[in-house]
C-alpha cells in the first residue's frame, strides 16, 4: 500500500504564493501518474494538475494553467505544486492522488486514481 501525505497548505492573501508537497511512502510507487485535485465548499472535487511519472510530462486544468506548476523529486518520491498569483477562487482542500500503474488512463478524473492523501487546506483571503 502506498501512503500519500500532503503538506504546505495555509492562509495566503490574493496574489500570493504557496507550495504544496505530496510525499509517497510505504510500498514503492510504481504508478503512471501523480496528480493534484481540489475541492471547494459545496463543489465537486476537480482535477488541477498531473505529472506522468515516467516522462515527467505535466498537464494542467485551464483554470490554473500559467499560475500553477507541478514538479517532482524522483528520489523521494515527492510531487510538488507551486501555486502563484493565487485567487479567492483557489480556496479549497487540495488532495494528492496516485495510481497503481495497472492501466493507462486519462488521469484527469478521480476514478483513475487508487491512492489519495488526506488533503491540505488552502485559503486565499482578499
N, C-alpha and C positions, 0 to 999 in steps of 0.2 A: 504494500500500500504506500502510495506517495502522499505526503502531507505538504500542503501549501500554507505558508504563513505570510500574511501581508503586514507591512508597516509603513509609516511615513505620513499617514493622514493627519488632518488637523484643521485649524481655522486660519483662513488667509483672506486678505482683502482682495476685492476685484482688481484684476490686473497683475496680481502677484503670481508666485510660482510655488509648486510643491513637487517633491519627488517621492513616488511610491516604490516600494520594493516588495518582491514576492520571492521567498526562498523555498525551494523544494527540498524536502528531507525524507528520510525513511528509505524506501526502495529506490533504486536508481531511476531517474526519469528517462523513459525511453519513448516518449510520445513524439508526435509530429509537430505539435504546436503548444505554445502557452499564450494566454490572452488575458486581457482586462475587460471586464464588464462593469457596468454601474447600474444602480437602481435608486432613483429619486423617490421621495414620498408620493404614494399614490400612483406610481407609474410602474410599468413592467421593466424587468432587467434588460438593458440594452448593450450590444456589442460596442466596444470602444477601439480596441487595437489588438492585433495578434502578431506573434513572431513565429515564423516557421523555423523549427529548431535546427534542421539540417543545413538550411541555406542561409539563415539569418535574415530572410526577407521579411520586412514589416508591411502590415496592411492596417489601414485606419478607416474608421467611420468618418463620413463627411463632416459631422458636427465637431470633430476635434482635429481634423487634418490641418497641418500648418501650425498648430498650437501644442500638440502632444507628441512626444517621441517615445517609442518603445525600444528598449535595448536589452542586452543580456550579458551575463557572465557565465560562460560555459562551465568554468571550473567549479562554480559553487554548488549547483547551478541556480542562478537567480535571474529574474526578469525585472526590469525597471520600467516605470512610466514617469517620464519627465513632463510635467504639466505647466505650461507657461500661459501668460495672458488669461488667467482664469476668470470666468464669468459667473454671475449668480446662478445661471442655469447648470453649471457644473457641479453644484451641490448634490451630493449623493453618497451612498455607500458603494465603495469600489471593491470589486471582487477579482481575484486572480483565478484562472482556470487552466487546467492542463488535460490532455487526452492520454489514452493508454497506448496509442500507436497501433491499434487493431485495424483501422480502416482509414482510408483517405476521405476527408470530408471537406465541407466549405470552411469549417471552423469559425463561422460567423454567427452561430446560434448556440444557445445554451445546451441543447441536446447533443451537440458534437463533443462535449467535454465530460470527462469522467471524474476529475478531481477539482475540488473547489476550496478556496480559503475561507476564513471566517468573515472577511470583509473589514474594511477600514473606512471610517467616516471622513469625508472631505466636505467642509463647509466654507462657502465663499460669501463674504459679507460685503455690503456696499460702503 
